[in-house]
Amino acid sequence: MTDITLPASSRKPARGGTPALRPDEEPDADRLVRLVELLFFAYRDFTSDPDQMLSAIGFGRAHHRVLHFVARNPGLCVADLLSILTITKQSLARVLKQLVDEGYILQQRNEQDRRERLLFPTEKGRSLATSLARPQLERISRALAAAGPGGELHAERFLFSMLNADEQVQVARIVRRQVGARQGPEDGA
């Protein structure tokens, strides 16, 4: 298939309203492409330890994301989890079923709204979430120490700036939410 390259003036602007960067046309592109590549490699390494742990028990990254947010937000409703992960019910169903069937997550109806299902980590789920987070927290801690004074503030500012503007408020609410807002049922695990 032939590539179609439009003149710079006819390309649509990116979401922010400025023309999209093209590495072959922009003077700062090499510097920015290096950052893009570093982001790819950092994410690869950031997820590598949990990926190995999950693979050993037949789970994948989708299981990790679900377990992370449920463990951090006990009593999270399924609709909110779908919104956080920006996935469909169908995509979540298989992963959630495995986590419930294998005793990592407990699902119960909301007594105030019987249509709503609330998700709670079991002791087994909390333990796995903690084990998966440990190497990631150590990696972030080392990186922040290497960044020097103010590194955490700059990293947080950078990461928030990477988010779509219309998502920043919701993400800020999620990452700053108090853990344990709802009390979970006794899981006996």
Long-range contacts (C-beta under 8 A, 24 or more apart in sequence): 15-164, 16-165, 45-139, 46-136, 46-139, 49-135, 49-136, 49-139, 50-132, 50-133, 50-135, 50-136, 53-131, 53-132, 54-132, 59-98, 62-91, 62-95, 63-95, 63-98, 63-99, 64-132, 66-92, 66-95, 66-96, 66-99, 66-105, 67-99, 67-104, 67-105, 67-121, 67-125, 67-128, 67-129, 67-132, 68-129, 68-132, 68-133, 69-174, 70-105, 70-119, 70-120, 70-121, 70-125, 70-129, 71-121, 71-125, 71-126, 71-129, 71-130, 72-129, 72-177, 72-179, 73-174, 73-177, 73-179, 73-181, 74-119, 74-120, 74-121, 74-179, 74-180, 74-181, 74-182, 74-183, 74-184, 75-118, 75-119, 75-120, 75-181, 75-182, 75-183, 75-184, 76-118, 76-119, 77-110, 77-116, 77-117, 77-118, 77-119, 78-116, 78-117, 78-118, 78-119, 79-116, 81-119, 83-170, 84-174, 99-125, 103-189, 104-128, 106-184, 106-185, 106-187, 108-185, 118-182, 120-184, 120-185, 120-187, 121-184, 122-187, 122-189, 123-187, 123-189, 124-189
